Amino acid sequence: MSSSLCLASIEPQQCTRKSASGFRASCPCVRPVRSHSRAYRSLPLHAVATASMDSEVASTTRCESISGLITRREGLMGGIVTALASGVVAAPAHADDFVRTSTGLKVLEAKIGDGESPKKGDTVVVHWSAYTSGYQGKRVDNTSVRDEPFVFTVGNNEVIAGFEEAVLGMNVGGLRRIEIPGELPELSYPRDRKERFTDLLSEKQSVIGIKYRYGPQPSEFGGQRALDFVLDNPTLQPFNRTLVFDIRLLNIRGRK
């Protein structure tokens, strides 16, 4: 493979490869990735680097660029950034990619912001996406696709504990991937529907439904159905309720 630059559109089979002869629609970095979940098939290898569920794709899989070889971890970071913007499910990270906090939340820094960090009482603006990573890898939502940022006040009991903990540790401009283990329900959405829902109708939702007591709440019917199924199904094991969020801190309102 000659030295060149892969430009990731993250859309399957739509990668372009820039070389001395120009752009080619067929990039050798894109090929199907075997997985137990349809969501991980046909992802660009330069964006996801590897699929941890595929024993035939080794963790040393690399894509050549003008600066040399991109490691699996570097590819994963790029995949998180582009997946949040495009709505495509990014590949799962390996366990050792995360740092576990004292509460049990798993955090992966995809990009460290250069702005200020929020504190309790601040109103923050974020983009977020989420997936039911412990069960079929279903997309829950992605606010970047609709360009509808999520706004909430830190420390006001408006979001689930794991989400708030993640945002409190970020800087404006930063991007984090967090994993909320299904074995730690105190960090996630309540499993009891009486605690999960209020008596109010959802506002600014594409589907009319009952509002979640703690955000962020999916705006898409399919996403909320996938999330509620994972939380409500009594036959699932705790690890099946593991959720992954990608969060970008856009702004802190009232800060100069």
TORNULUM-84383 format. One line per 2 residues: number of its first residue (from 0); for each residue x, y, z of N, C-alpha, C, CB. Coordinates in Angstrom, 2 decimals, m for minus. Glycine has a CB too. Layout:
N
NUM> X,Y,Z,X,Y,Z,X,Y,Z,X,Y,Z; ...
***
This chain:
256
0> 0.85,m1.19,0.00,0.00,0.00,0.00,0.88,1.23,0.00,m0.96,0.01,1.22; 0.67,2.14,m0.95,1.50,3.33,m1.03,1.09,4.33,0.02,1.40,3.96,m2.42
2> 2.02,5.21,0.35,1.76,6.21,1.38,0.75,7.22,0.87,3.07,6.91,1.81; m0.35,7.39,1.57,m1.39,8.33,1.17,m2.26,8.64,2.37,m2.23,7.77,0.01
4> m3.28,9.45,2.16,m4.13,9.89,3.26,m5.53,9.37,3.08,m4.13,11.40,3.37; m6.05,8.67,4.10,m7.43,8.23,4.09,m8.31,9.30,4.68,m7.58,6.91,4.85
6> m9.32,9.73,3.96,m10.25,10.74,4.46,m11.52,10.03,4.86,m10.53,11.84,3.39; m11.79,10.00,6.16,m12.90,9.19,6.68,m14.21,9.94,6.62,m12.62,8.77,8.11
8> m15.13,9.40,5.83,m16.50,9.92,5.85,m17.32,9.13,6.84,m17.15,9.86,4.45; m16.79,8.01,7.34,m17.37,7.08,8.28,m18.56,6.33,7.71,m17.78,7.80,9.52
10> m19.10,6.78,6.58,m20.19,6.05,5.97,m19.65,4.80,5.30,m20.95,6.94,4.95; m20.23,3.63,5.55,m19.73,2.39,4.97,m19.65,2.46,3.45,m20.61,1.23,5.38
12> m18.52,2.01,2.94,m18.28,1.89,1.51,m18.26,3.25,0.79,m19.33,1.01,0.89; m18.12,4.35,1.52,m18.07,5.66,0.88,m16.78,6.40,1.17,m19.25,6.48,1.33
14> m15.78,5.69,1.66,m14.51,6.32,1.93,m13.82,6.70,0.62,m13.61,5.39,2.76; m13.11,7.80,0.62,m12.29,8.18,m0.53,m10.85,8.16,m0.11,m12.69,9.57,m1.08
16> m9.97,7.88,m1.03,m8.55,7.78,m0.73,m7.79,8.71,m1.64,m8.04,6.32,m0.88; m7.07,9.63,m1.06,m6.34,10.63,m1.83,m4.93,10.15,m2.12,m6.31,11.97,m1.09
18> m4.57,10.16,m3.37,m3.22,9.75,m3.77,m2.72,10.72,m4.83,m3.21,8.27,m4.30; m1.57,10.40,m5.39,m0.99,11.28,m6.40,m1.89,11.39,m7.63,0.39,10.77,m6.82
20> m2.69,10.35,m7.86,m3.56,10.35,m9.03,m4.93,10.92,m8.74,m3.69,8.95,m9.58; m5.15,11.40,m7.52,m6.44,11.99,m7.19,m7.23,11.11,m6.24,m7.24,12.24,m8.44
22> m8.57,11.23,m6.27,m9.43,10.48,m5.38,m9.92,9.20,m6.04,m10.60,11.34,m4.94; m10.02,8.16,m5.25,m10.58,6.90,m5.73,m11.74,6.55,m4.82,m9.51,5.76,m5.76
24> m12.83,6.11,m5.38,m14.02,5.80,m4.57,m13.85,4.51,m3.79,m15.25,5.69,m5.46; m12.96,3.65,m4.27,m12.78,2.35,m3.62,m11.54,2.38,m2.75,m12.69,1.22,m4.65
26> m11.74,2.47,m1.43,m10.61,2.52,m0.52,m10.34,1.13,0.04,m10.85,3.53,0.62; m9.11,0.61,m0.03,m8.82,m0.71,0.51,m8.94,m0.78,2.01,m7.44,m1.13,0.11
28> m9.11,0.38,2.67,m9.27,0.38,4.12,m10.69,0.01,4.54,m8.90,1.72,4.69; m11.60,m0.06,3.57,m12.98,m0.40,3.88,m13.26,m1.82,3.46,m13.95,0.57,3.21
30> m13.61,m2.65,4.41,m14.04,m4.00,4.10,m14.94,m4.48,5.22,m12.83,m4.95,3.90; m15.81,m5.44,4.95,m16.76,m5.87,5.98,m16.04,m6.37,7.23,m17.67,m6.96,5.44
32> m16.61,m6.03,8.38,m16.11,m6.51,9.66,m17.14,m7.46,10.23,m15.83,m5.33,10.64; m16.74,m8.68,10.52,m17.68,m9.65,11.06,m18.00,m9.32,12.50,m17.11,m11.07,10.95
34> m19.25,m9.45,12.87,m19.66,m9.13,14.22,m20.97,m9.81,14.52,m19.78,m7.62,14.42; m21.27,m9.95,15.83,m22.55,m10.48,16.23,m23.64,m9.43,16.09,m22.49,m11.00,17.67
36> m23.28,m8.19,15.86,m24.24,m7.11,15.74,m24.16,m6.49,14.36,m24.01,m6.05,16.82; m25.30,m6.28,13.72,m25.31,m5.66,12.40,m24.71,m4.27,12.43,m26.72,m5.61,11.86
38> m24.81,m3.61,13.58,m24.35,m2.23,13.68,m22.87,m2.08,13.40,m24.66,m1.68,15.05; m22.09,m3.15,13.58,m20.64,m3.04,13.43,m20.14,m3.55,12.08,m19.96,m3.80,14.54
40> m21.06,m3.94,11.20,m20.62,m4.47,9.91,m20.26,m3.37,8.94,m21.69,m5.36,9.31; m19.29,m3.65,8.08,m18.87,m2.76,7.00,m18.43,m1.39,7.48,m19.98,m2.60,6.02
42> m17.79,m1.32,8.64,m17.28,m0.04,9.12,m15.87,0.18,8.58,m17.27,0.00,10.67; m15.51,1.44,8.25,m14.16,1.73,7.76,m13.12,1.36,8.80,m14.03,3.21,7.37
44> m12.13,0.59,8.41,m11.13,0.14,9.38,m10.26,1.28,9.87,m10.27,m0.93,8.77; m10.08,2.33,9.02,m9.28,3.44,9.51,m10.04,4.25,10.55,m8.86,4.34,8.36
46> m11.36,4.12,10.61,m12.14,4.85,11.60,m12.33,4.05,12.86,m13.48,5.23,11.03; m12.44,2.74,12.73,m12.71,1.94,13.92,m11.54,1.07,14.33,m13.90,1.08,13.69
48> m10.60,0.89,13.41,m9.36,0.15,13.64,m9.60,m1.33,13.86,m8.64,0.71,14.84; m10.39,m1.72,14.80,m10.73,m3.12,14.97,m12.09,m3.27,15.56,m9.70,m3.83,15.83
50> m12.68,m4.42,15.38,m13.91,m4.75,16.09,m13.54,m5.79,17.13,m15.04,m5.28,15.12; m13.72,m5.46,18.39,m13.25,m6.34,19.45,m14.01,m7.65,19.49,m13.37,m5.65,20.79
52> m15.18,m7.71,18.84,m15.97,m8.92,18.86,m15.56,m9.88,17.75,m17.44,m8.58,18.73; m14.64,m9.47,16.90,m14.23,m10.29,15.76,m12.85,m10.87,16.02,m14.24,m9.47,14.46
54> m12.78,m12.17,16.22,m11.50,m12.79,16.53,m10.57,m12.82,15.34,m11.72,m14.20,17.04; m11.12,m12.62,14.13,m10.29,m12.70,12.93,m9.67,m11.35,12.58,m11.11,m13.21,11.76
56> m10.15,m10.28,13.21,m9.54,m8.97,12.98,m8.68,m8.66,14.18,m10.61,m7.85,12.74; m7.40,m8.79,14.06,m6.49,m8.64,15.19,m6.42,m7.20,15.65,m5.09,m9.14,14.82
58> m6.04,m7.04,16.92,m5.99,m5.68,17.47,m4.84,m4.88,16.89,m5.86,m5.74,18.98; m4.00,m5.52,16.09,m2.89,m4.79,15.47,m3.25,m4.29,14.08,m1.67,m5.67,15.40
60> m4.53,m4.47,13.65,m4.95,m3.98,12.35,m4.66,m2.50,12.23,m6.43,m4.26,12.11; m4.04,m2.09,11.13,m3.66,m0.69,10.99,m3.92,m0.21,9.57,m2.19,m0.51,11.35
62> m4.07,1.07,9.45,m4.25,1.67,8.13,m3.10,2.65,7.89,m5.63,2.40,8.01; m2.52,2.61,6.71,m1.36,3.45,6.41,m1.79,4.85,6.05,m0.54,2.85,5.29
64> m1.08,5.84,6.54,m1.35,7.24,6.22,m0.03,7.93,5.88,m2.06,7.97,7.42; m0.10,9.20,5.56,1.11,9.92,5.19,2.07,10.04,6.36,0.77,11.30,4.66
66> 1.57,9.94,7.58,2.44,10.06,8.74,2.90,8.71,9.26,1.74,10.83,9.83; 2.53,7.62,8.60,2.93,6.29,9.03,1.74,5.43,9.34,3.83,6.38,10.23
68> 1.87,4.57,10.32,0.80,3.65,10.67,m0.05,4.19,11.81,1.38,2.30,11.05; m1.37,4.11,11.64,m2.30,4.52,12.69,m2.58,3.31,13.56,m3.61,5.10,12.09
70> m2.35,3.42,14.85,m2.59,2.30,15.74,m4.08,2.10,15.96,m1.88,2.52,17.08; m4.43,0.95,16.52,m5.84,0.66,16.80,m6.46,1.73,17.68,m5.97,m0.71,17.46
72> m5.75,2.14,18.73,m6.28,3.14,19.66,m6.47,4.49,18.98,m5.37,3.29,20.86; m5.50,4.90,18.16,m5.63,6.17,17.44,m6.82,6.12,16.49,m4.35,6.49,16.68
74> m6.99,4.98,15.83,m8.12,4.82,14.94,m9.44,4.88,15.68,m8.02,3.52,14.19; m9.46,4.30,16.87,m10.66,4.32,17.69,m11.03,5.75,18.06,m10.47,3.47,18.96
76> m10.04,6.56,18.46,m10.32,7.94,18.83,m10.93,8.70,17.65,m9.03,8.64,19.30; m10.35,8.52,16.47,m10.90,9.17,15.29,m12.30,8.69,14.97,m10.00,8.95,14.10
78> m12.53,7.40,15.22,m13.85,6.83,14.97,m14.90,7.42,15.88,m13.82,5.34,15.14; m14.56,7.68,17.13,m15.51,8.27,18.08,m15.88,9.68,17.62,m14.91,8.30,19.51
80> m14.89,10.46,17.21,m15.14,11.83,16.78,m16.07,11.87,15.58,m13.82,12.53,16.44; m15.78,11.04,14.56,m16.58,11.08,13.34,m17.93,10.40,13.52,m15.82,10.42,12.21
82> m18.00,9.38,14.37,m19.27,8.68,14.57,m20.29,9.58,15.24,m19.06,7.43,15.40; m19.87,10.43,16.17,m20.80,11.32,16.84,m21.39,12.30,15.85,m20.11,12.07,17.98
84> m20.59,12.73,14.89,m21.07,13.70,13.91,m21.94,13.07,12.84,m19.91,14.40,13.27; m21.72,11.79,12.53,m22.40,11.17,11.41,m23.57,10.29,11.79,m21.44,10.36,10.64
86> m23.61,9.82,13.03,m24.70,8.95,13.46,m24.43,7.48,13.26,m25.93,9.30,12.73; m23.26,7.13,12.72,m22.90,5.73,12.54,m22.35,5.17,13.85,m21.86,5.57,11.40
88> m22.67,3.93,14.14,m22.19,3.31,15.37,m20.69,3.06,15.27,m22.94,1.99,15.63; m19.94,3.59,16.20,m18.50,3.37,16.23,m18.19,2.01,16.85,m17.78,4.48,17.01
90> m17.02,1.49,16.55,m16.65,0.18,17.06,m16.49,0.19,18.56,m15.36,m0.30,16.40; m16.71,m0.95,19.21,m16.54,m1.00,20.66,m15.08,m0.84,21.04,m17.08,m2.30,21.21
92> m14.85,m0.15,22.15,m13.49,0.01,22.66,m13.12,m1.21,23.48,m13.36,1.29,23.51; m11.82,m1.42,23.67,m11.36,m2.50,24.52,m11.43,m2.07,25.98,m9.93,m2.91,24.14
94> m11.47,m3.03,26.86,m11.59,m2.73,28.29,m10.45,m1.86,28.79,m11.64,m4.01,29.10; m9.24,m2.09,28.27,m8.10,m1.33,28.76,m8.00,0.07,28.14,m6.82,m2.08,28.48
96> m8.95,0.43,27.26,m8.99,1.80,26.74,m9.60,2.75,27.75,m9.78,1.84,25.43; m10.36,2.23,28.68,m11.09,3.06,29.63,m10.33,3.22,30.95,m12.46,2.46,29.89
98> m10.65,4.32,31.61,m10.21,4.55,32.99,m11.45,4.47,33.87,m9.48,5.94,33.15; m11.39,3.66,34.90,m12.54,3.49,35.79,m12.44,4.50,36.94,m12.61,2.03,36.35
100> m13.53,5.24,37.15,m13.55,6.21,38.24,m13.93,5.52,39.55,m14.54,7.36,37.92; m13.95,6.29,40.62,m14.26,5.72,41.93,m15.69,5.19,42.02,m14.03,6.76,43.01
102> m16.58,5.71,41.18,m17.97,5.25,41.20,m18.18,4.00,40.35,m18.89,6.36,40.70; m17.19,3.67,39.53,m17.32,2.53,38.63,m17.58,2.94,37.19,m18.41,1.64,39.09
104> m17.79,4.23,36.95,m17.97,4.73,35.59,m16.68,4.54,34.79,m18.39,6.23,35.59; m16.81,4.11,33.53,m15.65,3.93,32.67,m15.57,5.11,31.69,m15.72,2.57,31.90
106> m14.40,5.73,31.61,m14.22,6.95,30.83,m13.07,6.79,29.85,m13.96,8.16,31.75; m13.32,7.21,28.61,m12.28,7.22,27.58,m12.23,8.62,26.99,m12.57,6.14,26.46
108> m11.09,9.27,27.09,m10.93,10.63,26.56,m10.61,10.56,25.07,m9.81,11.40,27.32; m11.57,10.91,24.23,m11.32,10.95,22.79,m10.66,12.25,22.38,m12.62,10.75,22.02
110> m11.04,13.33,23.06,m10.43,14.63,22.80,m10.56,15.48,24.05,m11.10,15.34,21.57; m9.46,16.05,24.50,m9.48,16.92,25.66,m9.73,18.35,25.20,m8.15,16.82,26.46
112> m10.76,18.98,25.75,m11.09,20.34,25.35,m10.12,21.36,25.92,m12.49,20.68,25.79; m10.12,22.53,25.30,m9.22,23.59,25.77,m9.98,24.72,26.45,m8.41,24.15,24.59
114> m11.29,24.51,26.69,m12.09,25.53,27.36,m12.21,25.27,28.85,m13.46,25.60,26.73; m13.16,25.96,29.46,m13.37,25.82,30.89,m14.10,24.54,31.23,m14.13,27.01,31.43
116> m14.02,24.15,32.49,m14.70,22.96,32.98,m15.92,23.39,33.79,m13.75,22.08,33.83; m17.07,22.73,33.62,m18.27,23.13,34.35,m18.20,22.76,35.82,m19.49,22.50,33.72
118> m18.98,23.46,36.59,m19.14,23.14,38.00,m20.63,23.09,38.31,m18.41,24.19,38.91; m20.99,22.60,39.46,m22.39,22.49,39.82,m23.06,23.86,39.79,m22.55,21.83,41.20
120> m24.23,23.90,39.20,m24.96,25.16,39.04,m24.85,25.72,37.65,m24.46,26.16,40.01; m23.87,25.27,36.86,m23.70,25.75,35.49,m24.72,25.08,34.57,m22.27,25.48,34.99
122> m25.15,25.82,33.56,m25.99,25.27,32.50,m25.08,24.93,31.33,m27.12,26.27,32.07; m25.08,23.66,30.93,m24.17,23.20,29.89,m24.94,22.80,28.64,m23.32,22.03,30.40
124> m24.25,22.90,27.51,m24.81,22.52,26.22,m23.93,21.40,25.66,m24.88,23.74,25.23; m24.54,20.25,25.35,m23.76,19.11,24.87,m24.44,18.46,23.67,m23.58,18.07,25.99
126> m23.65,17.78,22.88,m24.15,16.80,21.92,m23.88,15.43,22.52,m23.47,16.97,20.49; m24.79,14.51,22.32,m24.58,13.16,22.85,m25.15,12.11,21.91,m25.21,13.03,24.25
128> m24.56,10.96,21.97,m25.11,9.79,21.30,m24.97,8.63,22.28,m24.38,9.48,19.93; m25.81,7.62,22.10,m25.78,6.48,23.02,m26.15,5.20,22.29,m26.72,6.71,24.20
130> m25.65,4.08,22.82,m25.88,2.76,22.23,m26.09,1.74,23.34,m24.69,2.35,21.32; m26.92,0.77,23.06,m27.10,m0.33,24.01,m26.00,m1.34,23.76,m28.52,m1.00,23.85
132> m24.81,m1.02,24.20,m23.63,m1.83,23.85,m23.68,m3.23,24.42,m22.38,m1.15,24.32; m24.43,m3.42,25.51,m24.49,m4.74,26.11,m25.51,m5.65,25.47,m24.79,m4.63,27.55
134> m26.32,m5.10,24.54,m27.35,m5.92,23.91,m27.63,m5.41,22.50,m28.65,m5.90,24.75; m27.06,m6.07,21.52,m27.31,m5.84,20.09,m26.79,m4.52,19.54,m28.76,m5.92,19.84
136> m26.16,m3.69,20.36,m25.57,m2.46,19.83,m26.54,m1.53,19.14,m24.49,m2.80,18.88; m27.74,m1.38,19.68,m28.74,m0.51,19.08,m28.46,0.95,19.40,m30.14,m0.90,19.58
138> m28.65,1.82,18.39,m28.48,3.24,18.63,m29.69,3.76,19.40,m28.31,4.02,17.30; m29.41,4.53,20.46,m30.46,5.14,21.27,m30.80,6.53,20.74,m30.04,5.21,22.74
140> m29.80,7.31,20.44,m30.03,8.66,19.90,m28.70,9.26,19.51,m30.76,9.57,20.93; m28.77,10.34,18.72,m27.59,11.12,18.38,m28.04,12.53,18.06,m26.81,10.49,17.17
142> m27.80,13.47,18.97,m28.28,14.84,18.79,m27.52,15.59,17.69,m28.16,15.59,20.08; m26.32,15.13,17.35,m25.55,15.81,16.30,m26.22,15.67,14.95,m24.14,15.24,16.24
144> m26.85,14.54,14.72,m27.50,14.30,13.43,m28.61,15.31,13.19,m28.06,12.87,13.37; m29.35,15.65,14.25,m30.45,16.62,14.14,m29.99,18.05,14.44,m31.58,16.24,15.08
146> m28.76,18.20,14.89,m28.23,19.49,15.33,m29.15,20.09,16.40,m28.09,20.46,14.13; m29.51,19.27,17.38,m30.34,19.70,18.50,m29.59,19.40,19.80,m31.73,19.00,18.48
148> m28.71,20.29,20.23,m27.94,20.05,21.46,m28.84,19.87,22.67,m26.97,21.20,21.71; m28.34,19.15,23.62,m29.05,18.90,24.87,m28.53,19.88,25.91,m28.86,17.42,25.35
150> m29.45,20.52,26.62,m29.10,21.54,27.61,m29.62,21.10,28.98,m29.68,22.93,27.22; m28.76,21.17,29.98,m29.20,20.86,31.34,m28.33,21.60,32.34,m29.16,19.33,31.59
152> m28.82,21.67,33.57,m28.09,22.33,34.65,m27.39,21.29,35.51,m29.05,23.19,35.51; m26.11,21.42,35.63,m25.31,20.47,36.40,m25.66,20.58,37.89,m23.79,20.71,36.18
154> m25.82,19.44,38.52,m26.10,19.43,39.95,m27.55,19.64,40.30,m25.29,20.45,40.61; m28.44,19.65,39.29,m29.86,19.91,39.53,m30.71,18.65,39.41,m30.37,20.96,38.55
156> m30.05,17.49,39.42,m30.75,16.21,39.37,m31.59,16.06,38.10,m31.64,16.06,40.60; m31.04,16.57,36.98,m31.79,16.53,35.72,m31.36,15.38,34.82,m31.62,17.82,34.99
158> m30.20,14.80,35.08,m29.70,13.72,34.24,m29.25,12.57,35.11,m28.53,14.22,33.34; m29.03,11.42,34.49,m28.56,10.26,35.24,m27.16,10.53,35.78,m28.57,9.00,34.34
160> m26.82,9.85,36.85,m25.58,10.14,37.57,m24.33,9.95,36.73,m25.49,9.27,38.79; m24.28,8.89,35.91,m23.10,8.64,35.10,m22.86,9.72,34.07,m23.22,7.31,34.42
162> m23.92,10.23,33.47,m23.82,11.29,32.47,m23.31,12.58,33.11,m25.20,11.54,31.80; m23.86,12.92,34.27,m23.43,14.15,34.95,m21.97,14.06,35.40,m24.33,14.43,36.15
164> m21.59,12.91,35.93,m20.19,12.74,36.35,m19.24,12.94,35.18,m19.99,11.35,36.96; m19.62,12.43,34.01,m18.78,12.56,32.83,m18.61,14.02,32.43,m19.35,11.77,31.67
166> m19.71,14.76,32.40,m19.67,16.17,31.97,m18.88,17.02,32.97,m21.09,16.73,31.81; m19.02,16.73,34.25,m18.30,17.50,35.26,m16.78,17.40,35.09,m18.69,17.03,36.66
168> m16.31,16.31,34.52,m14.88,16.12,34.35,m14.35,16.59,33.02,m14.55,14.70,34.53; m15.19,17.25,32.20,m14.79,17.65,30.86,m14.43,19.13,30.80,m15.89,17.34,29.87
170> m13.82,19.52,29.67,m13.59,20.91,29.34,m14.33,21.22,28.05,m12.07,21.23,29.21; m14.75,22.47,27.88,m15.45,22.87,26.66,m14.60,22.51,25.43,m15.78,24.39,26.67
172> m15.24,21.88,24.47,m14.53,21.42,23.27,m14.09,19.98,23.35,m13.34,22.28,23.02; m14.24,19.39,24.52,m13.81,18.01,24.71,m14.84,16.99,24.27,m13.47,17.78,26.14
174> m14.38,15.77,24.07,m15.25,14.66,23.67,m14.87,13.44,24.49,m15.13,14.36,22.14; m15.85,12.86,25.14,m15.64,11.68,25.97,m16.55,10.55,25.55,m15.87,12.02,27.43
176> m16.02,9.35,25.64,m16.86,8.15,25.58,m16.93,7.58,26.99,m16.30,7.09,24.55; m18.12,7.31,27.45,m18.28,6.69,28.76,m19.05,5.39,28.62,m19.00,7.64,29.74
178> m18.74,4.47,29.49,m19.48,3.21,29.55,m20.09,3.10,30.94,m18.55,1.97,29.24; m21.40,2.95,30.97,m22.10,2.77,32.24,m22.42,1.29,32.37,m23.41,3.64,32.32
180> m21.68,0.57,33.21,m21.90,m0.87,33.34,m23.32,m1.17,33.82,m20.88,m1.48,34.30; m23.91,m2.19,33.22,m25.24,m2.58,33.63,m25.32,m3.05,35.06,m25.75,m3.65,32.73
182> m24.16,m3.44,35.60,m24.11,m3.89,37.00,m24.19,m2.74,37.99,m22.85,m4.69,37.24; m24.18,m1.48,37.47,m24.22,m0.30,38.34,m25.45,0.54,38.00,m22.92,0.55,38.19
184> m26.63,0.08,38.36,m27.87,0.80,38.00,m27.96,2.19,38.59,m29.06,0.01,38.43; m27.21,2.46,39.67,m27.26,3.78,40.28,m26.67,4.86,39.38,m26.53,3.76,41.61
186> m25.91,4.46,38.36,m25.33,5.42,37.43,m26.20,5.61,36.19,m23.94,4.97,37.01; m27.20,4.77,36.03,m27.98,4.72,34.80,m29.43,5.13,35.05,m27.92,3.32,34.20
188> m30.27,4.84,34.05,m31.70,5.12,34.16,m32.35,4.13,35.13,m32.37,5.05,32.77; m33.34,4.58,35.90,m34.02,3.66,36.81,m34.70,2.53,36.06,m35.04,4.42,37.65
190> m34.59,1.34,36.57,m35.28,0.20,35.95,m36.76,0.21,36.28,m34.65,m1.12,36.41; m37.10,0.74,37.43,m38.51,0.85,37.82,m39.16,1.95,36.98,m38.66,1.16,39.35
192> m40.16,1.60,36.20,m40.79,2.57,35.31,m41.44,3.72,36.07,m41.84,1.88,34.44; m41.88,3.48,37.28,m42.48,4.55,38.08,m41.43,5.60,38.45,m43.13,3.98,39.34
194> m40.19,5.16,38.56,m39.10,6.10,38.86,m38.51,6.70,37.59,m38.01,5.40,39.66; m38.61,5.97,36.49,m38.01,6.44,35.23,m38.85,7.52,34.57,m37.83,5.28,34.27
196> m40.18,7.40,34.65,m41.07,8.32,33.97,m41.77,9.27,34.94,m42.10,7.55,33.17; m42.11,10.44,34.41,m42.94,11.39,35.16,m44.38,11.26,34.65,m42.42,12.87,34.99
198> m45.25,12.14,35.10,m46.63,12.15,34.61,m46.81,13.16,33.48,m47.60,12.47,35.75; m45.68,13.75,33.03,m45.74,14.78,32.01,m45.45,14.22,30.63,m44.76,15.89,32.33
200> m46.04,14.83,29.61,m45.72,14.45,28.25,m44.36,15.02,27.88,m46.80,14.93,27.28; m43.63,14.29,27.03,m42.32,14.74,26.58,m42.44,16.02,25.77,m41.63,13.65,25.76
202> m41.49,16.91,25.93,m41.44,18.14,25.15,m40.32,18.03,24.12,m41.24,19.37,26.06; m40.55,18.65,22.96,m39.57,18.67,21.88,m39.13,17.26,21.50,m38.34,19.50,22.30
204> m40.08,16.35,21.52,m39.80,14.97,21.12,m40.44,14.72,19.75,m40.33,13.95,22.17; m39.79,13.93,18.93,m40.35,13.60,17.63,m41.50,12.61,17.77,m39.27,13.02,16.71
206> m41.61,12.00,18.92,m42.72,11.09,19.19,m43.32,11.48,20.54,m42.25,9.58,19.19; m44.64,11.54,20.60,m45.31,11.90,21.86,m45.21,10.73,22.82,m46.80,12.28,21.61
208> m44.76,11.00,24.00,m44.63,9.96,25.00,m44.50,10.57,26.37,m43.44,9.06,24.70; m44.28,9.74,27.35,m44.12,10.20,28.72,m42.68,10.62,28.94,m44.54,9.11,29.73
210> m42.50,11.71,29.64,m41.16,12.27,29.85,m40.37,11.47,30.87,m41.27,13.73,30.29; m39.07,11.29,30.58,m38.17,10.68,31.54,m37.96,11.62,32.72,m36.82,10.32,30.87
212> m37.81,11.05,33.89,m37.52,11.86,35.07,m36.07,12.38,35.02,m37.76,11.04,36.36; m35.20,11.56,34.45,m33.79,11.93,34.35,m33.35,11.79,32.90,m32.90,11.04,35.29
214> m32.70,12.82,32.38,m32.22,12.79,31.01,m30.86,12.11,30.92,m32.13,14.20,30.45; m30.34,12.10,29.71,m30.98,12.57,28.49,m31.97,11.55,27.94,m29.92,12.88,27.43
216> m33.07,12.04,27.41,m34.12,11.16,26.87,m34.01,11.10,25.35,m35.52,11.65,27.30; m34.11,9.92,24.77,m34.08,9.82,23.31,m35.24,10.56,22.68,m34.11,8.35,22.88
218> m34.99,11.14,21.51,m36.04,11.83,20.76,m36.63,10.94,19.68,m35.50,13.11,20.15; m35.97,9.84,19.39,m36.44,8.95,18.34,m37.19,7.77,18.96,m35.25,8.44,17.49
220> m38.32,7.41,18.34,m39.14,6.34,18.87,m38.35,5.03,18.95,m40.38,6.15,18.00; m37.62,4.71,17.88,m36.85,3.47,17.86,m35.78,3.43,18.94,m36.20,3.28,16.51
222> m35.14,4.58,19.19,m34.11,4.65,20.20,m34.66,4.47,21.60,m33.38,5.95,20.11; m35.79,5.12,21.88,m36.38,4.97,23.21,m36.91,3.56,23.41,m37.51,5.99,23.42
224> m37.44,2.97,22.36,m37.93,1.59,22.46,m36.78,0.64,22.77,m38.63,1.17,21.16; m35.62,0.86,22.11,m34.46,0.00,22.36,m33.97,0.16,23.79,m33.33,0.33,21.37
226> m33.92,1.40,24.27,m33.46,1.66,25.62,m34.43,1.08,26.65,m33.29,3.15,25.85; m35.71,1.31,26.47,m36.69,0.79,27.42,m36.71,m0.74,27.43,m38.09,1.33,27.08
228> m36.50,m1.34,26.27,m36.47,m2.81,26.21,m35.33,m3.35,27.07,m36.31,m3.28,24.76; m34.14,m2.74,26.95,m32.99,m3.20,27.71,m33.23,m3.01,29.22,m31.72,m2.44,27.27
230> m33.88,m1.92,29.59,m34.12,m1.64,31.00,m35.25,m2.49,31.57,m34.43,m0.17,31.19; m36.23,m2.81,30.75,m37.44,m3.48,31.25,m37.41,m5.00,31.16,m38.62,m2.98,30.50
232> m36.63,m5.54,30.23,m36.68,m6.98,29.98,m36.11,m7.76,31.18,m35.90,m7.33,28.69; m36.94,m8.55,31.86,m36.46,m9.26,33.05,m35.56,m10.45,32.74,m37.63,m9.74,33.86
234> m35.51,m10.86,31.47,m34.70,m12.04,31.12,m33.24,m11.68,30.86,m35.28,m12.71,29.88; m32.92,m10.38,30.74,m31.55,m9.96,30.45,m30.69,m9.99,31.71,m31.53,m8.57,29.84
236> m29.42,m10.24,31.50,m28.44,m10.20,32.58,m27.99,m8.75,32.80,m27.22,m11.12,32.26; m27.44,m8.43,33.96,m27.00,m7.05,34.21,m26.05,m6.50,33.14,m26.33,m6.97,35.55
238> m25.12,m7.32,32.66,m24.17,m6.81,31.67,m24.86,m6.45,30.36,m23.08,m7.84,31.41; m26.03,m7.04,30.08,m26.78,m6.70,28.87,m27.32,m5.27,28.92,m27.93,m7.68,28.68
240> m27.37,m4.67,30.08,m27.90,m3.31,30.23,m26.81,m2.25,30.21,m28.68,m3.21,31.53; m25.61,m2.65,29.84,m24.51,m1.69,29.72,m24.79,m0.70,28.59,m23.17,m2.42,29.47
242> m24.57,0.57,28.87,m24.80,1.63,27.89,m23.50,2.38,27.62,m25.89,2.61,28.38; m23.34,2.81,26.37,m22.18,3.63,25.99,m22.68,4.97,25.48,m21.31,2.91,24.91
244> m22.09,6.05,25.99,m22.41,7.41,25.56,m21.16,8.07,25.00,m22.99,8.24,26.74; m21.32,8.81,23.91,m20.31,9.73,23.42,m20.83,11.14,23.70,m20.00,9.51,21.88
246> m20.06,11.95,24.40,m20.51,13.27,24.83,m19.50,14.34,24.40,m20.70,13.30,26.37; m20.00,15.37,23.73,m19.16,16.52,23.38,m19.69,17.75,24.12,m19.15,16.77,21.82
248> m18.83,18.38,24.91,m19.22,19.58,25.65,m19.04,20.79,24.75,m18.38,19.74,26.97; m20.16,21.39,24.34,m20.12,22.50,23.39,m19.93,23.86,24.04,m21.38,22.52,22.58
250> m20.61,24.05,25.18,m20.60,25.38,25.76,m21.08,25.34,27.21,m21.47,26.34,24.94; m20.67,26.34,27.96,m21.20,26.57,29.30,m21.88,27.93,29.26,m20.07,26.51,30.41
252> m23.18,27.94,29.38,m23.93,29.20,29.25,m23.60,30.17,30.39,m25.44,28.92,29.22; m23.46,31.42,30.00,m23.15,32.44,30.99,m21.67,32.66,31.21,m23.78,32.10,32.29
254> m20.83,31.77,30.64,m19.38,31.93,30.74,m18.87,32.71,29.54,m18.67,30.56,30.84; m17.93,33.59,29.78,m17.34,34.36,28.69,m16.21,33.57,28.07,m16.84,35.73,29.17
***
